[in-house]
Amino acid sequence: MTMDGGHADAGGSDETGLLGCRSQRLGRRSFLVGSAATLGAFGLGGCVTSDGTMLADAAKVYGPMPDEKFPIPAVDISKVNPKYYRRTVQYETKEAAGTIIVDPRNYYVYRVEGDGSATRYGANVGRDGFLWSGDAYVGRKSEWATWTPPKEMIRRQPEAAQYARGMPGGLDNPLGARTLHLYQGGAYTLYTIYASSDPESIGSGITSGCVGLLSQDMIHLYARTPVKTKVVVLPA
């Protein structure tokens, strides 16, 4: 893995050297460089049943979450390719139930359920030059974490200096509503799986190695993922 520097403090704030973990309202995409293609609607007539069951189900899954500390709005599902909607799929693997498998080539994250199935989520992943692969584990979990850009990032992107003392948790925070912090051998890798409120980012390579899920999906995965959970990142 390549890492830019930065660290997490004991208070739960996260200094990450990742070039803005997600495409977010933080200047929309000002801290992300890469090919963040707009997906738009995906030929919906050919992807849903005649009665619109898939879209109706997606509208429920990605509806608003008003009871969160910072209420989360509904996802504009017309901006997400339906193949990235959360679903249970057949998935053969030797990994134990509960393991998280990231497939950056296809922009998916899987949670292994056992019995040949997995919960599959659409994701955004690292852009060219920031992709990585290997085994890690969830060393820490956080909700609405503070985000602090490291010096290396500020040198590359001076506009990040306004957050040198930390950006409090909130809808515009790059770490989002939930964050799984990835470790190897007891050391924080600086990589995370985080919550994104930018539907257009799903299915794109835009980050510096972080993996983003829609906020509703990330909350779903987070609730099912204890600390020490194994994470496998496949080669791109």
C-alpha positions in Angstrom: 0.0 0.0 0.0 1.1 3.6 -0.5 0.2 6.1 2.1 0.3 9.9 2.1 0.8 10.4 5.9 -1.5 11.5 8.6 -3.0 9.7 11.6 -6.0 9.2 13.7 -6.0 10.7 17.2 -7.5 9.2 20.3 -10.5 11.5 20.2 -11.9 9.9 17.1 -10.8 12.6 14.5 -9.2 11.2 11.5 -6.3 12.8 9.7 -6.1 11.0 6.4 -3.7 11.6 3.6 -6.2 10.4 1.1 -6.9 13.1 -1.5 -10.4 13.6 -0.1 -11.9 10.2 0.7 -15.1 10.9 -1.2 -16.8 12.9 -3.8 -19.0 15.0 -1.6 -20.5 18.5 -1.3 -17.1 19.6 0.0 -16.7 21.9 -3.0 -18.6 19.2 -4.8 -15.5 17.5 -6.2 -12.8 20.0 -5.4 -10.7 17.5 -3.4 -10.9 14.8 -6.0 -9.0 14.5 -9.2 -9.9 11.8 -11.7 -12.6 10.4 -13.9 -15.8 10.9 -12.0 -18.2 10.0 -14.7 -21.8 11.0 -14.4 -23.9 7.9 -14.5 -27.4 9.2 -14.9 -30.3 6.9 -15.5 -29.4 3.6 -16.9 -31.9 2.7 -19.6 -34.5 2.1 -16.9 -37.0 0.6 -19.2 -34.7 -2.4 -19.8 -33.5 -2.8 -16.2 -36.8 -2.9 -14.2 -39.9 -5.0 -14.3 -42.9 -3.5 -16.1 -44.4 -2.5 -12.8 -41.3 -0.7 -11.7 -40.7 -3.0 -8.8 -36.9 -2.5 -8.8 -37.2 1.3 -8.7 -39.9 1.2 -6.0 -37.7 -1.1 -3.8 -34.7 1.1 -4.4 -36.6 4.2 -3.4 -37.4 2.5 -0.1 -33.8 1.3 0.5 -32.3 4.7 -0.3 -35.0 6.8 1.3 -34.3 9.6 3.9 -32.9 8.8 7.3 -34.3 11.6 9.4 -33.3 10.1 12.8 -29.6 10.4 12.2 -27.5 13.0 14.1 -27.4 14.8 10.8 -30.5 13.8 8.9 -29.6 12.1 5.7 -31.7 12.9 2.6 -33.0 10.4 0.1 -30.7 9.3 -2.7 -31.6 10.5 -6.1 -31.7 7.0 -7.5 -31.9 8.3 -11.1 -28.2 9.1 -10.7 -27.2 5.6 -9.8 -26.9 2.8 -12.3 -29.4 0.2 -11.1 -26.7 -2.5 -11.2 -25.1 -0.8 -8.1 -28.3 -1.0 -6.0 -27.8 -3.1 -2.8 -28.9 -6.7 -3.3 -28.2 -10.2 -2.2 -26.4 -12.2 -4.8 -24.8 -15.6 -5.3 -21.2 -15.4 -4.4 -18.8 -18.3 -4.0 -15.8 -17.7 -1.8 -13.6 -19.5 0.7 -13.7 -16.4 3.0 -15.7 -16.7 6.2 -19.2 -15.2 6.7 -18.9 -11.5 7.7 -15.7 -10.9 5.6 -15.8 -7.8 3.4 -14.5 -8.2 -0.1 -13.8 -5.1 -2.3 -13.8 -5.6 -6.0 -12.4 -2.3 -7.4 -12.5 -3.6 -11.0 -16.3 -3.8 -11.0 -17.0 -1.2 -8.3 -18.6 -3.5 -5.8 -18.2 -4.3 -2.1 -19.4 -7.6 -0.9 -20.3 -8.8 2.6 -20.1 -12.5 2.7 -23.2 -14.0 4.2 -22.3 -17.7 3.9 -24.1 -20.5 2.0 -22.8 -19.1 -1.3 -24.4 -15.7 -1.0 -23.3 -12.1 -0.2 -24.8 -8.7 0.2 -23.5 -6.6 -2.7 -23.1 -2.8 -2.6 -22.1 -0.4 -5.4 -19.0 1.6 -4.6 -16.5 4.2 -5.7 -12.9 3.3 -5.5 -9.3 4.6 -6.0 -8.4 6.3 -9.2 -5.5 5.3 -11.4 -2.3 5.5 -9.4 -4.0 5.0 -6.0 -5.4 1.5 -6.4 -4.1 -1.1 -4.0 -4.9 -4.7 -3.1 -4.3 -7.0 -0.2 -5.7 -8.1 3.2 -6.6 -5.8 6.0 -9.0 -5.7 8.9 -11.4 -3.2 10.5 -9.3 -1.7 13.3 -11.7 1.0 14.3 -15.2 2.3 13.6 -16.5 5.8 13.8 -19.7 7.7 13.4 -19.7 11.2 12.0 -16.0 11.5 12.5 -14.0 14.7 12.3 -11.8 14.9 9.2 -8.4 16.7 9.2 -6.3 16.9 6.0 -2.6 16.2 6.5 0.2 18.6 5.5 0.9 16.5 2.4 -2.6 17.1 1.1 -2.6 20.8 2.0 0.6 21.2 0.0 -1.0 19.6 -3.0 -4.4 21.3 -2.6 -4.0 24.6 -0.7 -7.8 25.0 -0.5 -7.8 22.2 2.1 -5.9 24.4 4.5 -9.2 25.8 5.8 -9.7 22.5 7.5 -6.3 22.2 9.0 -7.8 22.2 12.5 -10.4 19.7 11.5 -13.8 19.6 9.8 -16.5 18.5 12.3 -18.8 15.6 11.4 -21.7 16.4 9.1 -23.1 15.8 5.7 -20.3 17.7 4.0 -17.5 15.9 5.9 -15.5 13.6 3.6 -15.8 10.7 6.0 -19.6 10.8 6.1 -22.0 9.2 8.5 -20.0 6.0 9.1 -16.4 5.0 8.6 -14.6 1.7 8.8 -10.8 2.3 9.3 -8.6 -0.3 7.8 -5.5 -1.6 9.6 -2.7 -4.1 8.9 -0.5 -5.5 11.6 -1.8 -3.1 14.2 -1.1 0.0 12.1 -3.6 2.2 10.4 -3.3 2.1 6.7 -5.0 5.5 6.2 -7.5 3.8 4.0 -11.2 3.6 4.9 -14.6 2.4 3.7 -16.8 5.5 4.2 -20.2 6.9 3.5 -20.8 9.0 0.4 -23.8 11.2 -0.3 -22.8 11.7 -3.9 -24.7 9.2 -6.0 -22.8 10.2 -9.2 -19.6 8.9 -7.7 -20.8 5.3 -7.4 -19.2 3.2 -10.2 -16.2 5.6 -10.5 -12.5 5.6 -9.6 -12.1 9.0 -7.9 -10.4 8.6 -4.5 -6.9 8.1 -3.2 -7.6 4.6 -2.2 -10.6 4.9 0.0 -13.8 3.0 -0.9 -17.1 4.8 -0.7 -20.7 3.5 -0.4 -23.9 5.4 -0.5 -24.7 6.6 3.1 -27.7 4.2 3.4 -25.5 1.3 2.2 -22.6 2.2 4.5 -24.9 2.4 7.5 -26.3 -1.0 6.6 -22.8 -2.5 6.3 -21.4 -0.7 9.4 -24.1 -2.2 11.6 -23.1 -5.7 10.5 -19.4 -5.2 10.8 -17.6 -5.6 14.1 -14.0 -4.5 14.8 -11.5 -7.1 13.6 -13.6 -8.0 10.6 -11.3 -9.2 7.7 -11.3 -7.0 4.6 -10.0 -8.4 1.3 -9.2 -5.9 -1.5 -9.0 -7.7 -4.9 -6.6 -6.6 -7.6 -8.0 -4.1 -10.0 
